[in-house]
Amino acid sequence: MSASSCSLCAFAKSSIGRKFIVAITGLGMVLFLAGHLSGNLLIFAGRDAFNDYAQFLHEALHGAGVWIARIGLLTMLVAHVWFTILLTKENRAASPKYEHDNIVQASKSSRIMIWSGLTILAFIAYHILHYTVRVGNNYDELTQVVDGVPRHDAWQMVIYGFSWWPATIFYVIAMTLLCSHLSHGVASIFQTLGLRTKKTEKPIEILSKAYAIVIFVGFISIPIAIQFFGFGK
């Protein structure tokens, strides 16, 4: 094993290294969520705009782009969850007084971070099976003809998917937990990266909560519009 590999292993085994990995992977997913939401909201621009966006994603880099993004996101997610679990175990192994002080000072969101994270992981698995792998549905049969060329109708797929009320309820619950996670997690990223000081603490907390609200409202607006306001039907 090379010296650089040993150094990376030692870094990943240290508390500081693990916190840094959690912060960096968290930042990557925070940026992904912003981009993913921007694309998803194109559903309100109509079938053509949303399907153009979906087609662009699936044809980027000759079809490899979407898989590179999926593998990268999955890697970040697994690393984020795994190292968070390790840090949680380390904290619980600490002295009772240290653990008690941390719990007293922690917000409600931070105390359920590990559980909300695992629930979000389960939701992502369901979401991928639902819309990406398309298990248990006939979404592959949905097509839109553009200039005589058929293409997958992703817009109609989303409409159909959220017309089933259990999917909408599960989605809203998952987004609630996600944004509870984000309201604490975004601020933690700044703290781990050394960007949170007494002067910036309040603005960072406001930014963290504001980002969580925007993500929550943006994502749930789609199933709510479909399920309760008949959008796309």
C-alpha positions as CSV (number, residue, x, y, z in Angstrom):
1,M,0.0,0.0,0.0
2,S,1.4,3.4,-1.0
3,A,2.0,6.2,1.5
4,S,-0.8,8.3,-0.1
5,S,-3.2,5.4,0.4
6,C,-2.2,5.0,4.0
7,S,-2.7,8.8,4.6
8,L,-6.2,8.7,3.0
9,C,-7.1,5.7,5.2
10,A,-5.8,7.4,8.3
11,F,-7.7,10.6,7.3
12,A,-11.0,8.6,6.8
13,K,-10.5,6.9,10.2
14,S,-10.0,10.1,12.1
15,S,-13.0,12.1,13.5
16,I,-11.9,15.2,11.6
17,G,-11.6,13.3,8.4
18,R,-15.0,11.7,8.8
19,K,-16.7,15.0,9.5
20,F,-15.0,16.5,6.4
21,I,-16.2,13.6,4.2
22,V,-19.7,14.1,5.6
23,A,-19.6,17.8,4.9
24,I,-18.2,17.5,1.4
25,T,-20.7,14.8,0.4
26,G,-23.4,16.8,2.0
27,L,-22.5,19.9,0.0
28,G,-22.5,17.8,-3.2
29,M,-26.0,16.6,-2.5
30,V,-27.2,20.1,-1.5
31,L,-26.0,21.4,-4.9
32,F,-27.6,18.4,-6.6
33,L,-31.0,19.1,-4.9
34,A,-31.0,22.7,-6.2
35,G,-30.3,21.6,-9.7
36,H,-32.8,18.7,-9.5
37,L,-35.5,21.0,-8.3
38,S,-34.8,23.5,-11.1
39,G,-35.3,20.7,-13.6
40,N,-38.3,19.2,-11.9
41,L,-40.2,22.6,-11.8
42,L,-40.1,22.6,-15.6
43,I,-43.1,20.3,-15.4
44,F,-45.2,23.4,-14.9
45,A,-43.8,24.8,-18.2
46,G,-45.6,22.0,-20.0
47,R,-45.0,18.6,-21.6
48,D,-42.6,19.8,-24.3
49,A,-40.3,21.7,-22.0
50,F,-40.2,18.9,-19.4
51,N,-39.6,16.2,-22.0
52,D,-36.9,18.3,-23.7
53,Y,-35.2,18.5,-20.4
54,A,-35.5,14.8,-19.7
55,Q,-34.3,13.9,-23.3
56,F,-31.3,16.2,-22.8
57,L,-30.3,14.4,-19.6
58,H,-30.6,11.0,-21.1
59,E,-28.7,11.9,-24.3
60,A,-25.8,13.9,-22.6
61,L,-22.4,12.4,-23.3
62,H,-24.1,9.9,-25.6
63,G,-26.2,8.5,-22.7
64,A,-23.3,8.2,-20.3
65,G,-23.9,11.5,-18.6
66,V,-26.9,10.5,-16.7
67,W,-25.2,7.3,-15.5
68,I,-22.1,9.2,-14.4
69,A,-24.4,11.5,-12.4
70,R,-26.3,8.6,-10.8
71,I,-23.1,6.7,-9.8
72,G,-21.6,9.9,-8.4
73,L,-24.7,10.8,-6.5
74,L,-25.0,7.2,-5.1
75,T,-21.4,7.2,-4.1
76,M,-21.8,10.5,-2.2
77,L,-25.0,9.3,-0.6
78,V,-23.5,6.0,0.6
79,A,-20.4,7.8,1.9
80,H,-22.5,10.4,3.6
81,V,-24.7,7.9,5.4
82,W,-21.9,5.5,6.3
83,F,-19.6,8.1,7.8
84,T,-22.5,9.8,9.6
85,I,-23.3,6.4,11.2
86,L,-19.7,6.0,12.2
87,L,-19.6,9.5,13.8
88,T,-22.9,8.8,15.6
89,K,-21.4,5.6,17.1
90,E,-18.3,7.5,18.2
91,N,-20.4,10.2,19.9
92,R,-22.4,7.5,21.7
93,A,-19.2,5.8,22.9
94,A,-18.1,9.1,24.4
95,S,-18.5,9.8,28.1
96,P,-22.1,10.1,29.4
97,K,-21.6,13.8,30.4
98,Y,-20.2,14.7,26.9
99,E,-23.1,12.9,25.2
100,H,-25.7,14.5,27.6
101,D,-24.3,18.0,27.0
102,N,-24.4,17.5,23.2
103,I,-28.1,16.3,23.4
104,V,-29.1,19.3,25.5
105,Q,-27.5,21.7,23.1
106,A,-28.7,20.0,19.9
107,S,-31.7,21.0,18.0
108,K,-34.6,18.6,17.4
109,S,-33.5,18.3,13.7
110,S,-29.9,17.4,14.6
111,R,-31.1,14.8,17.1
112,I,-33.0,12.9,14.4
113,M,-30.4,13.4,11.7
114,I,-29.4,9.7,11.5
115,W,-33.0,8.5,11.4
116,S,-34.2,11.1,8.9
117,G,-31.1,10.3,6.8
118,L,-31.9,6.5,6.7
119,T,-35.6,7.3,5.9
120,I,-34.4,9.5,3.0
121,L,-32.2,6.7,1.8
122,A,-35.1,4.4,1.7
123,F,-37.2,7.0,-0.2
124,I,-34.4,7.5,-2.8
125,A,-34.4,3.7,-3.4
126,Y,-38.2,3.7,-3.9
127,H,-37.9,6.8,-6.1
128,I,-35.4,5.2,-8.3
129,L,-37.4,2.0,-8.6
130,H,-40.5,4.1,-9.3
131,Y,-39.2,6.5,-12.0
132,T,-35.8,5.3,-13.1
133,V,-36.0,1.5,-13.1
134,R,-39.9,1.7,-13.5
135,V,-40.6,-1.4,-11.5
136,G,-44.3,-2.4,-11.4
137,N,-45.6,0.1,-13.9
138,N,-46.0,0.5,-17.7
139,Y,-44.4,3.9,-18.0
140,D,-42.2,2.6,-20.9
141,E,-45.4,2.6,-23.0
142,L,-45.8,6.4,-22.6
143,T,-44.6,8.2,-25.7
144,Q,-44.8,11.6,-27.2
145,V,-44.3,12.0,-31.0
146,V,-42.2,15.1,-32.0
147,D,-41.6,15.7,-35.7
148,G,-42.6,12.2,-36.4
149,V,-40.1,10.7,-33.9
150,P,-41.4,9.0,-30.7
151,R,-39.8,9.7,-27.4
152,H,-40.5,8.8,-23.8
153,D,-43.2,11.0,-22.2
154,A,-41.5,11.8,-18.9
155,W,-44.1,14.5,-18.2
156,Q,-47.0,12.1,-18.4
157,M,-45.0,9.6,-16.3
158,V,-44.8,12.1,-13.4
159,I,-48.5,13.0,-13.7
160,Y,-49.4,9.3,-13.5
161,G,-47.0,8.6,-10.8
162,F,-48.3,11.2,-8.4
163,S,-52.0,10.5,-9.3
164,W,-51.6,7.5,-6.9
165,W,-52.2,9.1,-3.5
166,P,-49.9,6.8,-1.4
167,A,-47.0,7.9,-3.6
168,T,-47.9,11.5,-2.9
169,I,-48.1,11.0,0.9
170,F,-44.8,9.1,1.0
171,Y,-43.2,11.8,-1.1
172,V,-44.4,14.6,1.2
173,I,-43.3,12.7,4.3
174,A,-39.8,12.1,2.8
175,M,-39.5,15.8,1.8
176,T,-40.5,16.8,5.3
177,L,-37.7,14.6,6.8
178,L,-35.2,15.7,4.1
179,C,-35.8,19.4,4.9
180,S,-35.6,18.8,8.6
181,H,-32.2,17.2,7.8
182,L,-31.2,20.1,5.6
183,S,-32.2,22.8,8.1
184,H,-29.5,21.5,10.4
185,G,-27.2,19.9,7.8
186,V,-26.5,23.0,5.7
187,A,-25.3,25.0,8.7
188,S,-23.2,22.0,9.8
189,I,-21.4,22.0,6.4
190,F,-20.3,25.6,7.0
191,Q,-19.2,24.8,10.6
192,T,-17.1,21.7,9.5
193,L,-15.4,23.7,6.7
194,G,-14.5,26.4,9.2
195,L,-16.7,29.0,7.7
196,R,-19.0,29.5,10.6
197,T,-18.0,32.1,13.1
198,K,-19.9,34.2,15.8
199,K,-20.3,36.9,13.1
200,T,-21.7,34.6,10.4
201,E,-23.5,32.1,12.7
202,K,-26.9,33.9,12.5
203,P,-26.9,34.5,8.7
204,I,-25.8,30.9,8.1
205,E,-28.7,29.6,10.3
206,I,-31.1,31.8,8.3
207,L,-29.7,30.6,5.0
208,S,-29.9,26.9,6.1
209,K,-33.6,27.2,7.1
210,A,-34.5,29.3,4.0
211,Y,-32.8,26.8,1.7
212,A,-34.7,23.9,3.4
213,I,-38.0,25.8,3.0
214,V,-37.4,26.5,-0.7
215,I,-36.5,22.8,-1.4
216,F,-39.6,21.6,0.6
217,V,-42.1,23.9,-1.1
218,G,-40.6,23.4,-4.5
219,F,-40.6,19.6,-4.4
220,I,-44.0,19.1,-2.8
221,S,-45.6,21.6,-5.1
222,I,-45.6,19.0,-7.9
223,P,-47.4,16.1,-6.2
224,I,-49.8,18.6,-4.5
225,A,-50.7,20.2,-7.7
226,I,-51.3,16.9,-9.4
227,Q,-53.2,15.2,-6.5
228,F,-55.3,18.1,-5.2
229,F,-55.6,20.6,-8.1
230,G,-55.8,18.2,-11.0
231,F,-52.7,19.5,-12.8
232,G,-52.0,17.6,-16.0
233,K,-55.3,15.7,-15.9
